């Protein structure tokens, strides 16, 4: 019965973390370039069960089987599938059609993102909404204070002259670690290569890949699983209490 309490409690703990992941996905359903997460669930290590008051021919307690204490969170996996591309008619918004990430310079180092909602700094640089410079193949991208355009190849054109090209790189999803503000950091030693076969779309944004209906269904399913484990926990507790109370009377 105590084992049953452990199993039910571990199931409840897992569902609490699952709800946190789903809630974060829903909160970022309208965040450009956001990639949804999924909680990975594993099982606790198996334990051998032995009859401790009995001895086999080998001199050891005989094994009756194995037992697990239920489930446990095994990490969070990020879904890097592309979101829909929507038109914004804003010349500082950019989307990548195909594989690749924009390169951002932050105080913590180089970061990567699919969120192309950029702005212009006071000194004419193309920056993120947090003020981090967007990098091109020739360093920071100076767009001045006037009109500019960007070709599908990423060439930045100011006053009819190509001044830089937006850097778009390709990294294996397994080599990326999610950070805040739709930014990703590359693991140490990750292979970062120039992207191929992509198009940079000016006046467009890649939306989040969160499907609100699917996330709501997952949230309700997780809530039902939590309630089921809660009922098992209550039943195990009542049974254990009954056993102790009646055993004491005897």
C-alpha positions as CSV (number, residue, x, y, z in Angstrom):
1,X,0.0,0.0,0.0
2,X,2.9,2.4,0.8
3,X,4.2,1.6,-2.7
4,X,0.8,2.5,-4.1
5,X,1.1,5.9,-2.4
6,X,4.5,6.5,-4.0
7,X,3.2,5.6,-7.5
8,X,0.2,7.9,-7.2
9,X,2.2,10.7,-5.8
10,X,4.8,10.5,-8.6
11,X,2.0,10.5,-11.1
12,X,0.6,13.7,-9.6
13,X,4.0,15.4,-9.5
14,X,4.6,14.5,-13.2
15,X,1.2,16.0,-14.2
16,X,1.9,19.2,-12.3
17,X,5.1,19.7,-14.3
18,X,3.2,18.8,-17.5
19,X,0.6,21.5,-16.7
20,X,3.4,24.0,-16.3
21,X,4.8,23.2,-19.7
22,X,1.4,23.4,-21.4
23,X,0.6,26.7,-19.7
24,X,3.9,28.1,-21.0
25,X,3.0,27.0,-24.5
26,X,-0.4,28.6,-24.3
27,X,1.0,31.8,-22.9
28,X,3.3,32.1,-25.9
29,X,0.8,31.1,-28.6
30,X,1.0,34.6,-30.1
31,X,4.8,35.0,-29.6
32,X,6.5,35.2,-33.0
33,X,9.0,32.4,-33.6
34,X,8.1,30.5,-30.4
35,X,8.7,26.8,-30.4
36,X,6.4,24.7,-28.2
37,X,7.7,22.2,-25.6
38,X,6.6,18.8,-24.6
39,X,7.3,17.1,-21.2
40,X,9.2,13.8,-21.6
41,X,8.1,11.2,-19.0
42,X,10.2,8.3,-17.9
43,X,9.9,5.7,-15.1
44,X,11.8,5.4,-11.9
45,X,14.4,2.6,-11.8
46,X,13.1,-0.9,-11.2
47,X,13.6,-2.4,-7.7
48,X,13.9,-6.2,-7.1
49,X,11.5,-7.5,-4.5
50,X,12.8,-10.3,-2.3
51,X,11.3,-12.5,0.5
52,X,13.6,-11.3,3.3
53,X,12.3,-13.9,5.8
54,X,13.1,-16.8,3.4
55,X,16.4,-18.2,2.1
56,X,16.9,-20.0,-1.2
57,X,19.3,-22.8,-1.8
58,X,22.0,-20.2,-2.8
59,X,21.8,-18.6,0.7
60,X,20.1,-15.5,-0.6
61,X,16.5,-14.3,-0.2
62,X,14.6,-15.5,-3.3
63,X,13.5,-12.8,-5.8
64,X,9.8,-12.5,-6.4
65,X,9.9,-9.9,-9.1
66,X,10.5,-6.2,-9.7
67,X,8.7,-3.0,-8.8
68,X,8.8,0.6,-10.0
69,X,7.8,3.7,-8.0
70,X,5.9,5.1,-11.0
71,X,6.8,7.9,-13.4
72,X,9.1,10.9,-13.3
73,X,9.8,13.9,-15.6
74,X,12.6,13.0,-17.9
75,X,13.2,16.4,-19.4
76,X,11.5,18.9,-21.8
77,X,11.8,18.4,-25.6
78,X,11.3,21.4,-28.0
79,X,9.4,21.0,-31.2
80,X,11.3,22.9,-33.9
81,X,8.6,22.6,-36.6
82,X,7.9,25.8,-38.5
83,X,4.9,28.0,-37.6
84,X,2.8,29.7,-40.1
85,X,4.1,32.8,-41.9
86,X,1.8,35.8,-41.7
87,X,2.0,39.2,-43.4
88,X,2.5,42.3,-41.2
89,X,3.3,44.9,-43.9
90,X,6.0,46.2,-41.6
91,X,9.5,46.5,-43.2
92,X,11.3,45.7,-39.9
93,X,9.6,42.3,-39.7
94,X,11.3,39.3,-41.2
95,X,10.6,35.6,-41.6
96,X,12.7,32.7,-42.8
97,X,11.1,30.4,-45.3
98,X,12.9,27.1,-44.9
99,X,15.6,26.0,-42.5
100,X,17.8,28.4,-40.6
101,X,18.1,30.9,-37.7
102,X,18.8,34.6,-37.4
103,X,22.0,35.3,-35.5
104,X,21.8,37.7,-32.6
105,X,24.5,39.3,-30.5
106,X,23.7,39.4,-26.8
107,X,25.7,40.3,-23.7
108,X,25.8,36.5,-23.0
109,X,27.2,35.7,-26.4
110,X,25.8,34.7,-29.8
111,X,22.2,33.4,-29.8
112,X,19.9,32.2,-32.5
113,X,16.2,32.8,-33.2
114,X,13.4,32.4,-35.7
115,X,11.6,35.5,-34.3
116,X,12.2,38.2,-36.8
117,X,10.3,41.1,-35.1
118,X,13.1,43.6,-35.2
119,X,13.4,47.3,-34.8
120,X,15.8,50.2,-35.5
121,X,18.2,51.4,-32.8
122,X,18.9,55.1,-32.2
123,X,22.2,54.8,-34.2
124,X,20.5,53.0,-37.1
125,X,21.3,49.4,-36.4
126,X,18.9,46.5,-36.9
127,X,18.2,45.1,-33.5
128,X,15.7,42.9,-31.6
129,X,13.0,44.3,-29.4
130,X,15.4,43.8,-26.5
131,X,18.0,45.9,-28.2
132,X,20.3,43.1,-29.2
133,X,22.0,43.6,-32.6
134,X,21.1,41.4,-35.5
135,X,24.2,40.1,-37.2
136,X,25.0,40.0,-40.9
137,X,27.8,38.4,-42.8
138,X,29.8,41.6,-42.3
139,X,28.9,42.2,-38.6
140,X,26.2,44.4,-37.3
141,X,23.6,45.6,-39.8
142,X,23.5,49.4,-40.3
143,X,20.2,50.4,-42.0
144,X,20.6,54.1,-41.3
145,X,17.5,56.2,-40.6
146,X,15.8,56.0,-44.0
147,X,14.1,53.5,-46.2
148,X,15.8,50.1,-46.9
149,X,14.9,46.8,-48.4
150,X,16.0,43.2,-48.0
151,X,16.1,40.7,-50.8
152,X,15.0,37.0,-50.5
153,X,18.7,36.1,-50.2
154,X,19.0,38.4,-47.2
155,X,20.9,41.3,-49.0
156,X,20.3,44.6,-47.1
157,X,19.9,47.4,-49.6
158,X,20.2,51.0,-48.5
159,X,20.0,53.8,-51.1
160,X,20.4,51.3,-53.9
161,X,23.5,49.7,-52.5
162,X,24.0,46.4,-50.8
163,X,25.5,47.2,-47.4
164,X,25.3,43.7,-45.8
165,X,23.6,40.4,-45.9
166,X,21.5,39.1,-43.0
167,X,23.3,36.0,-41.6
168,X,21.1,32.9,-41.6
169,X,22.7,29.7,-40.2
170,X,21.7,26.1,-39.9
171,X,22.1,24.2,-36.6
172,X,20.8,20.7,-35.7
173,X,17.9,21.1,-33.2
174,X,19.6,18.7,-30.8
175,X,22.5,21.2,-30.5
176,X,20.2,24.1,-29.3
177,X,19.2,25.0,-25.8
178,X,16.1,27.2,-25.3
179,X,16.5,30.5,-23.5
180,X,14.0,33.3,-22.9
181,X,12.7,35.8,-25.6
182,X,12.6,33.1,-28.3
183,X,16.4,32.8,-28.2
184,X,18.4,29.6,-28.4
185,X,22.0,29.0,-27.4
186,X,24.2,26.5,-29.2
187,X,25.8,23.7,-27.2
188,X,29.6,23.7,-27.0
189,X,31.1,22.3,-30.1
190,X,27.8,22.5,-32.1
191,X,28.1,22.6,-35.8
192,X,27.0,26.0,-37.1
193,X,26.9,26.2,-40.9
194,X,25.5,28.7,-43.4
195,X,21.9,27.8,-44.2
196,X,20.9,26.8,-47.7
197,X,17.7,26.8,-49.7
198,X,16.0,29.5,-47.6
199,X,14.3,32.8,-48.4
200,X,14.2,35.9,-46.2
201,X,10.7,37.5,-46.3
202,X,10.5,41.2,-45.4
203,X,7.2,42.3,-44.0
204,X,6.3,38.9,-42.7
205,X,6.7,37.0,-39.3
206,X,6.8,33.3,-38.4
207,X,4.1,32.7,-35.9
208,X,4.3,30.3,-32.9
209,X,3.9,26.6,-33.7
210,X,1.6,26.2,-30.8
211,X,-1.8,24.7,-31.7
212,X,-4.1,26.1,-29.0
213,X,-6.8,23.5,-29.4
214,X,-4.3,20.6,-29.1
215,X,-2.7,22.2,-26.0
216,X,-6.1,22.7,-24.4
217,X,-6.9,19.0,-25.0
218,X,-3.5,18.0,-23.5
219,X,-4.2,20.2,-20.5
220,X,-7.6,18.6,-19.8
221,X,-6.2,15.1,-20.3
222,X,-3.4,15.9,-17.8
223,X,-5.9,17.3,-15.3
224,X,-7.9,14.1,-15.6
225,X,-4.8,12.0,-15.0
226,X,-3.9,14.1,-12.0
227,X,-7.4,13.6,-10.5
228,X,-7.2,9.8,-11.1
229,X,-3.9,9.7,-9.3
230,X,-5.3,11.8,-6.5
231,X,-8.2,9.4,-6.0
232,X,-5.8,6.4,-5.9
233,X,-3.7,8.3,-3.3
234,X,-6.8,8.9,-1.2
235,X,-7.9,5.3,-1.5
236,X,-4.5,4.0,-0.5
237,X,-4.3,6.3,2.5
238,X,-7.8,5.3,3.7
239,X,-7.0,1.6,3.3
240,X,-3.7,2.0,5.1
241,X,-5.4,3.9,7.9
242,X,-8.1,1.2,8.2
243,X,-5.5,-1.6,8.4
244,X,-3.6,0.2,11.1
245,X,-6.7,1.1,13.2
246,X,-8.2,-2.4,12.9
247,X,-4.8,-4.1,13.5
248,X,-4.4,-2.1,16.7
249,X,-7.7,-3.3,18.0
250,X,-6.7,-6.9,17.5
